[in-house]
Amino acid sequence: QLALDMIHRLGASQKVADVLVSRGKLIQAMRYLREHSQVMIPAKTLLDAARRMQDTQTFYVTYRFVQGQHALLFSNHRRPSVNFVAADECQDHVEYFFTTFDCE
């Protein structure tokens, strides 16, 4: 934690977020991303990490977080759609979400 605080103070916010995700600390990473809106991590990266954890609750929270980020970016005219698009490369995660949580 101390090292992450030092990295943040050096202005390397992107590195902090990347380290949190790579260590499987997705909840902390999502909090950090929410507080530092200039930092972006691709949806695929977050959802891949969530799937590796093999915890459906974490995947659900991560998926909904990504949807919220998409909506925010769309409202700020920084994204073409609130939905996942082909460029996100997340179709397998979308299918997993709908299958696992019995959504239509």
N, C-alpha and C positions, 0 to 999 in steps of 0.2 A: 504494500500500500504506500509506503514511504517513497519508493522509487517511482510509482505512478504519479504521486503528488509532485515530485520533482520534475518529471517529464512535462506534466501539465504546466507548471510554472515557467518552464522554458519555452512555452508556446507551441508544444508539439501535441496538440489536442487530438489530431488524427491518430498519432502513435498510441496514445492512451486507449482510445477506443479499439484499435486493432489488437492491442495486447489483451484487453479484457475479453474480447471475442475469442482470440486464440487460446486463452486459458479456460474457456467454457463458462465464463462469468457473464452470461447473457443478460440476466436481469440488471446487473450493475452496468453493463454496456448500454442497455436501452435507456436506463436513467441518465447516464452520461450523455448519450446522443440527444435526449430530450432537452437537457440543460444547455447543450452546445450545438445549436441548430446548424452551425456552419460546418460541422463534421458530418460526413456521409459515409455510410458503409452500405455496399450493395445488398439488396434484398436477398439475393442468392447466398451471399456469404453468411448472413444472419440465419437464414432458414437451414442452410447446410449444417451450421454449428448446432442448431436446435435439434435437428434429426439425429446427429451423432450422439447427442445426450440420451437418446432413447427414452425420453420422458414426454408423454403426450401433453401434459399440462404446460410444460415449458414451450413445446412447439406451438401450442394454441396461443399462448401469450405473445410469442414472437411473431406469429403470423398476423395477429390482430395489431400488433405494434407497427409492423410493416404496412398494413393497410392504412393505419392512421397517418404514417409518414407520407404515403402516396397521396392521401387526401389533402394533406397540408401542402405538399409540393404542387399539386394540381391547382389548389386555390390560389397559390402564389405564381401561377403560370410558369412553373418550372418543370412540369411533367405533362405529357400529352393525355393522360387518362388516370382516373383514380384506380382503375383495375390493373392487374398484372398485364404486361405487354410482352411480346415475343423477346424483345431485347433484355428483359429481366432474366430470362432463362430459368424460370421457376415453375414451368408447367407440371413437373413431377411433384413439386411441393403443393401446388394447388390441388392436384388430384388426390394426394395423400390427405390433405386437410378435409376435403369433401367426403372422402371414404371413411376416414377415422372418426369424424364428428357427425357423420350421417346427415350431411347437408346436401341440398339440391341446388 
